[in-house]
Amino acid sequence: MNFYTLVMRINLALIVLISGFLQVSLAGYGQGITFSEDNASLVRVLRKVQAQSGYRILYGDEVVANARPVSVRFRNASIKEVLDKCFEGQPLSYTIRERTIIVQPRPRAEVPQVRPGPPPPVEVRGTVRDNKGEPLPGVSVRVKGTNVSVSTDATGGFSLTAPDNTATIVFTYIGFVTREVPLSQGLTLNISLEEELKALSEVVVVAYGTQRKSSLTAAVSTVKMDDIRNTPRPDVLQSLSGRVPGLTVEETNSEPGTSPGILVRGVGTIDGSTGPLILIDGSPSTSLSAIAPSDIESISVLKDAAAAAIYGARAANGVLLVTTKKGGEMDKALIEFNTYTGMQSPTRLPGTISSFEYATLVNEALTNEGKAPVYSENDLMLFQRGTDPVMHPNTDWLGAVLQENVPIVNNYLSASGNSKIGRYFLSGEYLYQKGSVKHIDHYNRVNLRANVTSKISDKLQLQVLTSYQHAKRDAAGVMNILSNALRASATAAPRYPNGYYAGTMFANGNYLWRVGNQVQVIENYGPMDNRSSNYTVNGSLEYKPVKDLTLRLMGVYQAGTGDSSSYQGQFETYDFFERTVELGRNSLTERWGKQNKYDLQATATYEKRFGNHYLNVLGGYSQESFRHDRLWAYRADFINDELHELSAGDAATQTNGGRADHWAFMSGFGRLSYNFKERYLFEFTGRYDGSSRLAAGHQWDFFPSVSAGWNIQKENFMQNARWLDLLKLRFSVGQLGNAEKLGLYEPYPRLDVRPAYTFNDGLVVGVLYGNPANPELSWEVSTTYNLGLDASVKNGLFAVEADIWKKETNDILLTVPVSTIVGLPAPSMTTNAGSVASHGFDLVLSHNKQVNSDFRYNASFTISGWRSWVVDLKDRATPFGNEYRPGGDLGDYYGYEAIGIINSEEQLANYRNIENVVPQTGLGDLMYKDQNGDGKLDYMDNVKIGNRYVKTQFGLNLGFQFKAFDLAVLFQGAANTDRVWDGYTKNALMNYESPLDLHLDRWTPENQNADALVPRLLMNYAHNRQTSSWWIKSGEYVRLKNVQLGYNLPDKLLQSLKIRSLRAYVAGSNLFTYAPDYVDGFDPERDIYDQWYPNFRVVSLGLNLKF
Amino acid sequence: MRHINALYILLLSFFLVSCENFLKKPPLTELSESSFYKSPGDAAFAVNAMYDGFYELEGGNGVPYLDVLTDLIFLRNSWEIGFFPATNGSLTSDNWWVRDRMWNKKYTYIRNANILLENIDQFRGQIPDADLDNYKGQARTIRAFLYTRLMQIFGDAPLVTKPLGVNDWPGTNSADEIINFIMAEFDQAIIELPVDPADNKHGRLTKYAAYVLKARAAMYVAGFYNRPEYYQIAADALREVVNSGKFQLFNKYQDPAKDFEFLFREENEGADNREILLSLQFVKNEAATENTHNISTVFAGNGWKGIQAHQNYIDMFECKHGWQAHGISFATMNSYRDTKANASPLAGRCPDYTPQNEFANRDPRLNQTFFNPNIRGSGGAISKGGEFWPEANRSFFPDQDNDAYFFKKMVEPSLFYPLYEPWNGANNYILIRYADALLLYAEALNGSGRTAEALPYINLVRARAGMPAVATGDRMELLEIIKHERKVELIMEQQLYYDYKRWREMERTMPYGAVYYGFRREPFGAVSQAMETKYLVYPKYYNWPIPTDEIRNNSNLTPSPNW
């Protein structure tokens, strides 16, 4: 399809849309009602009125049961005329509220209101059966609006006393539709309850609309938000772990304000972004992390091409559709107040070593290198004694900066309902979270939301969704503080006894080294303010010009600002021997950034059921543009540390800068769904996308998908299998694109322009050539196949959802090496080369059971697995590449295979025979395997030693409800994954960094333990630090991810407190972790790395109050 | 309805025209390549950026570390430099520093020079020919310098003289081809470059700087590849420098105890210092550029003090009357290595040598190159505290290693007082100076058999340092004298590593397993410490390997021999 035909199509869709809107204004609002009936039932007439007017008419069957038949004739009549006529002489009256007509018994003649005495209580009895006539024991029978309630006995029978004969009795039973029966029908109630096929009637949010789950042909998973809302984690993504098959949450640390990475069905491409596209209320959004979890109505995860292809070029990594709450049906507002307070602590804490141990290890490492030890015997003695706080202290640096238990508080208030302006949902959230670093590390977040849906007329609906988020953080880069503390030597004191900050390591009575004094850092931190605000307005108009056709126009504006102001006060440096203090420069850096994003969407949906055929056609157009502007300014030499405005600094020191980025996206899309008797389901979707990241001529592409489903239980031959709720087969195939991983300006060759050099002490601008552009770049395209099976028996007693999938990604936007001799600044280029294949499965097994009226439980087990491998790297194949090799898996680590620790002279002599074994190798060092046996150790001996991705993950979700108590438990785990051991935790002692207590398990000449955790310690020699299998650890774990125990206040109390419900609960996250093969002190969700910030274990207490 | 139709058409046309424009989002901040080389001034920008090519390549961090590859000085901390494994024999072909600095960056600047030389002639006629030639000469010299380095480090290497495309995979050229290319290029650049510097701080290349760069390359070829005819080429080039009358050894203070040290100070980096031919520019507080961390950092930085001298280097400085006066052979001293058992080779031979204060009565350059570590330690224990440095109002260095030899040469005292900002130096780093040219000239003449002609130039350098003249008619002896003189005069000036290679001196001075000791503690009743052990094997360590990354990707390339 060329560019102009596409434009034509887009414009056609637009014309259809616009013409629709124009008709609104022409045809107007008060079109009349035309029909005639003779001796028809009132119900029949009312249905006609409802159909023509669009008014909703509410009436009870029992109310209209004794209405008189009517004969009427209308032509272009107003609703009032029609109704007045119809209700003439009826024992009924009507009232119009909003767009709803409510039919009630006509009040008695206007007798003066005399308050009657209390009506006499009445005895009610009866039986409850299911729709097959079987008695239902344990059904809750309650008088509406009171706390009078009983349960049915084994024969389904019950009896209770109601306050009077106008009361309504409510029958509730899990798995059945709740039924309300007014006593006006009589005092003996023989009731049957309809089974609630909840899983089937469930409505799922899909792209540009909703769909019944039973008619889905695509792989879509939904998140049960009820399970998540009370989880004491600030970021909703943190709560998704283990709950959705095929969704991996990578929470490598719990620093406040950071968001975990998420992957949908693993990684299907090489390099670049692998996160899913996230849409909030239909508009692409950059992040979910700041949204209040309680505002979320639902999250749908679109996993296969059938579900995601309508998002085309950005959907290759899956799509997350997040819908916020829109308000209720009730006139009376529902006020919800949720609050929790939690205590956060590290899941695992690395152990540090004492100063004596440190000095011993330093001496040992130097001796291992044939050098003289730096610590004397006297030093070691003093470290051991601990009597000298100046030169021989024993500092717990980590303890000095890390607060082990830190609070989190969340308060949330919302109001929702249906009022004159329409449906509304208003909410506010305040979150406070303390991070692990003492003194600083606070995070505050405010969320405000106002969602209003208003019917302007029968045919026109307006929706305005606005939200505002503000987050404030008083720190940045706090991970460095903990990391530096982790590797600071215990031999340095934070302060000298005279009060000056220290941080100096002494050996033999002299300076040895200086650690970054993190106590000084946190005590002199800032002031620092990191603020970010996001304001979103999402306005849409929905117009139904004729029945079955819906036109929708949506405009979204997102404005974000991010600014930080960081002041660095004068940093004192005290010279211990000279007794002098030097003050560093103070400085202030201000950074301001603003982001603006516009999103315009127009869709037209035509939905029609004729006979056994159902048809749904959607067409749409969207465009997005984004711009990010940044500005920064710096001054130093402030007159004192009290003034923190730029102007107070020395103007001679000022520097500033600014940058800006932008991109745009434009698309046309469509979907056609068809089913026959809900038995055979078909769907076709397609999207035509254009991106500014690609050069003209390559920037448009089309992404189609087709899918089909077969609801087997709807077949005639299955009619006898009544126990079968659902048996459905799904199949889909489709294409998705990816160009998001490209830089914003790939089509434009760039130059490196900067102040390059000084001549005559003045800066001159220099220009160097950047990497050339590749105007030929195009999307990478992945083709996904999905085969799914959904089954459920006995009303959800057991259910299964299984998917297997396969994905081929071609024309991968690959960074391929360019000869370094060409001389590009980065010896690589991006090109469409290579292909990757993936496959995997998602499986959910669930079980629900109501044991008796007091106790029910549910369990669901979720497991998913995947693997991606390189099929072809075209001519860029590098059989010994360090990252990707043809046939290798994505995420593979390559390195030497460590055979073990050299533990005998004979081993050493043999090993030394291999060429390239470094001459410093000695006893206690690692031995690497000469894989190809060529007697030489080089890159050709690098083999696969592990894989970084979590390729199998599982979750077990258990829910119990006993009387007023509820308990939810989530176990979550990962397998088939490796973590790497790196940084200073591997290069212990380099730069005099401190080892951890795990390094005590090492090879030493005295303890020649070939099974030690680490080889002999060295300071300068790097041969043990080579990337090798020794430094790879299995990242398998199982953890008690979440547990929540709640108690609901009984109805009796609620009644007296005049509240709808009150629940108190205690919740916990990451309470327990089992990771047998991992290294102590490090959370298995992160690498063993000195860039460290804890993952949190949280215990919280909370309340959910509704009134 | 007519209005509505008009509205449709309006909307339609709006979307038709805007579609392509809507998706056109060129960079907002960066300059696009297509807009470059549109005016002659662009060439100036391109040339400006190339001067980094002299600088960031050798050490990283603005520090010239290469001399730690000799037996004279050592680096205490492995993490300061990427090529540390090359100092002890554990270098591998995937060393990141060799790949990044010695290989990739070289070719990056070569590419930029190639592009400039390809594009610049279109401006002929638009600017004065002299300016145009000057741009070309600078680019050409820098490119030839970069190829000199490639030849010195790798031997055979690809020779690229035109901008290449991303799909090119060049093969190896022989060192001979590179040598022929650079010699011709230097000759061309010498024609193009101006005689007098265009700036006051010796920042820009001149004809004479190009002569010296050419001579250095020629001397390397003569020695390393045993091509004596190149001595003549070097001598011819250097003769132009020496006879130009534009340069003279710095002796502003007429004080041998001061001139050598102050030659490198910021206050003397201007045009009136006629010893400098070219220097790398540093400016204080210039955070925008990479060249802020100047050389002072590494010598006296915040706790680094990584570079120190071996004892045998200290022993190599003559007694104040010179070795010839005491009958000590330069040849012996050039390959002398301190061992634990040794007393100083000067003990008992130089009458005024004192073991407890080795800095007394020595070549004045010793006191100007290193801080005296033990001024208070005149008998018995080594005392704490270091030498007082009046200019900086600080004492150096109260450290556990106070009995160690720390550099004073090139360190700028103003960085240490009142604010301790050794990283924020403004003193330029001299890339080419006249003393080097003189010594090279002497060596070239001697190499061409003109020993008698050579002698005066060495004595010029010695005289400035306050050392007595040497005398010899023996070509080999003079060569040893020159070697010694270069070691003493040029430490940390990025010359000695290449000198060792061209002298084929490495087996002699750094045999496999050789242990080197730091400060000699025996006179103080303590035991000297081994500072490093070199496990270098030859001829392997005469070249470094072409990086694995390139070999792995590029089958046209021949891996370096011995690696």
Contacts between the chains, C-beta under 8 A, distances in Angstrom:
chain1	res1	chain2	res2	distance
A	3	B	19	7.4
A	3	B	20	7.7
A	4	B	16	7.9
A	7	B	15	6.5
A	7	B	16	5.7
A	7	B	19	5.3
A	10	B	15	6.7
A	11	B	11	7.6
A	11	B	12	5.2
A	11	B	15	5.4
A	11	B	16	7.2
A	14	B	11	6.8
A	14	B	15	6.9
A	15	B	8	5.8
A	15	B	11	7.7
A	15	B	12	7.4
A	18	B	7	7.7
A	18	B	8	7.1
A	18	B	11	6.7
A	19	B	4	7.9
A	22	B	4	6.0
A	370	B	530	6.3
A	370	B	533	6.3
A	371	B	529	6.9
A	371	B	530	6.2
A	371	B	531	7.6
A	372	B	529	4.3
A	372	B	530	7.3
A	374	B	400	6.2
A	506	B	400	7.7
A	507	B	400	4.8
A	508	B	400	5.3
A	509	B	384	7.0
A	509	B	400	7.9
A	510	B	384	6.4
A	510	B	398	6.4
A	510	B	399	5.6
A	510	B	400	4.0
A	510	B	401	7.8
A	510	B	402	6.2
A	511	B	303	7.5
A	511	B	398	6.0
A	511	B	399	5.0
A	511	B	400	6.2
A	512	B	399	7.8
A	512	B	400	4.9
A	513	B	303	6.0
A	514	B	302	7.1
A	514	B	303	4.9
A	573	B	420	7.1
A	577	B	384	7.6
A	577	B	385	7.5
A	577	B	398	4.6
A	578	B	395	7.6
A	578	B	398	7.5
A	582	B	418	7.9
A	582	B	419	6.6
A	582	B	420	5.5
A	584	B	419	7.9
A	585	B	419	7.8
A	623	B	22	6.5
A	625	B	22	7.1
A	653	B	285	7.4
A	655	B	287	6.8
A	655	B	288	7.2
A	658	B	29	7.8
A	659	B	28	7.4
A	659	B	29	4.5
A	660	B	28	3.9
A	660	B	29	5.9
A	661	B	28	6.4
A	661	B	29	7.5
A	662	B	25	5.0
A	662	B	28	6.3
A	663	B	25	5.5
A	664	B	22	5.4
A	664	B	23	5.2
A	664	B	25	5.5
A	665	B	23	7.8
A	666	B	19	6.7
A	666	B	22	5.9
A	666	B	23	5.9
A	690	B	19	7.5
A	690	B	23	5.3
A	691	B	23	6.8
A	692	B	23	4.5
A	692	B	24	6.7
A	692	B	25	4.0
A	696	B	20	6.5
A	696	B	23	7.8
A	696	B	24	7.5
A	699	B	23	5.8
A	744	B	25	7.1
A	744	B	27	7.5
A	745	B	25	7.8
A	745	B	26	6.9
A	745	B	27	4.4
A	745	B	30	7.3
A	748	B	26	5.4
A	748	B	27	5.5
A	748	B	32	5.1
A	748	B	33	7.9
A	749	B	32	6.3
A	749	B	33	3.6
A	749	B	34	6.7
A	750	B	27	6.3
A	750	B	30	4.6
A	750	B	31	6.9
A	750	B	32	6.1
A	750	B	33	6.2
A	751	B	30	6.8
A	751	B	31	4.6
A	751	B	32	7.1
A	751	B	33	5.5
A	751	B	36	5.7
A	752	B	49	7.7
A	753	B	30	7.1
A	753	B	31	4.9
A	753	B	45	7.6
A	754	B	288	7.2
A	754	B	289	7.9
A	755	B	288	4.5
A	755	B	289	5.8
A	756	B	48	5.2
A	756	B	49	4.3
A	756	B	51	7.4
A	756	B	52	6.4
A	756	B	289	6.8
A	757	B	48	5.3
A	757	B	49	6.9
A	757	B	51	4.7
A	757	B	52	6.3
A	757	B	203	7.8
A	757	B	281	6.5
A	757	B	289	6.8
A	757	B	291	7.1
A	758	B	203	7.3
A	758	B	281	4.4
A	758	B	282	7.4
A	758	B	283	4.7
A	758	B	286	6.6
A	758	B	289	6.8
A	758	B	291	7.4
A	759	B	48	7.8
A	759	B	199	4.8
A	759	B	201	7.0
A	759	B	203	4.5
A	759	B	204	6.6
A	759	B	281	6.5
A	760	B	199	4.8
A	760	B	200	5.5
A	760	B	201	5.6
A	760	B	203	7.0
A	761	B	201	6.6
A	761	B	281	7.5
A	761	B	283	5.2
A	761	B	426	7.6
A	762	B	283	7.9
A	763	B	283	7.4
A	763	B	286	6.5
A	763	B	288	6.5
A	763	B	289	6.8
A	764	B	48	4.7
A	765	B	45	5.6
A	765	B	48	6.6
A	766	B	45	5.7
A	766	B	46	7.3
A	766	B	47	8.0
A	766	B	48	3.8
A	766	B	49	2.8
A	766	B	50	7.5
A	766	B	51	7.7
A	766	B	52	7.5
A	767	B	31	7.4
A	767	B	36	6.6
A	767	B	42	7.0
A	767	B	45	4.1
A	767	B	46	5.4
A	767	B	48	7.6
A	767	B	49	5.6
A	768	B	46	7.7
A	768	B	49	4.7
A	768	B	108	7.5
A	768	B	112	5.6
A	769	B	33	6.8
A	769	B	111	6.5
A	769	B	112	5.7
A	769	B	115	6.0
A	770	B	30	7.8
A	770	B	33	7.0
A	772	B	33	7.2
A	772	B	166	6.5
A	773	B	33	7.5
A	774	B	166	7.9
A	817	B	549	7.3
A	817	B	553	4.6
A	818	B	166	4.8
A	819	B	164	7.6
A	819	B	168	6.3
A	819	B	169	5.0
A	819	B	170	6.3
A	819	B	550	6.7
A	819	B	553	6.7
A	819	B	554	5.2
A	820	B	99	7.6
A	820	B	103	6.0
A	820	B	104	4.8
A	820	B	107	5.9
A	820	B	547	7.3
A	820	B	549	7.0
A	820	B	550	5.1
A	821	B	107	5.2
A	821	B	158	4.6
A	821	B	160	5.9
A	821	B	164	7.2
A	821	B	168	7.8
A	821	B	169	8.0
A	821	B	170	4.7
A	821	B	550	7.1
A	821	B	554	7.6
A	822	B	107	7.1
A	822	B	111	6.7
A	822	B	160	7.8
A	822	B	164	4.5
A	822	B	165	7.3
A	822	B	166	6.4
A	822	B	168	5.9
A	822	B	170	7.9
A	823	B	104	8.0
A	823	B	107	3.9
A	823	B	108	4.7
A	823	B	109	7.5
A	823	B	110	5.5
A	823	B	111	2.9
A	823	B	112	7.5
A	823	B	114	7.7
A	823	B	160	7.3
A	823	B	164	7.4
A	824	B	108	7.1
A	824	B	111	7.2
A	824	B	166	7.5
A	825	B	108	5.8
A	827	B	104	6.1
A	827	B	549	7.8
A	829	B	166	5.0
A	878	B	552	6.0
A	878	B	553	6.2
A	880	B	552	5.5
A	881	B	552	7.4
A	916	B	92	6.7
A	918	B	85	7.5
A	918	B	89	7.2
A	918	B	90	3.7
A	918	B	92	8.0
A	918	B	535	8.0
A	919	B	88	7.7
A	919	B	89	5.0
A	919	B	90	6.7
A	919	B	535	3.5
A	920	B	88	6.8
A	920	B	89	7.8
A	920	B	90	6.0
A	920	B	535	6.9
A	938	B	92	7.7
A	938	B	93	6.9
A	938	B	548	7.4
A	939	B	93	7.7
A	939	B	94	6.3
A	939	B	548	5.1
A	939	B	552	6.5
A	990	B	78	7.2
A	990	B	79	5.6
A	991	B	77	7.0
A	991	B	79	5.3
A	1019	B	78	7.3
A	1020	B	77	7.2
A	1020	B	78	3.7
A	1020	B	84	7.3
A	1021	B	78	7.4
A	1021	B	88	7.9
A	1021	B	90	6.9
A	1022	B	78	6.8
A	1022	B	84	8.0
A	1022	B	85	6.8
A	1022	B	90	7.2
A	1023	B	90	6.4
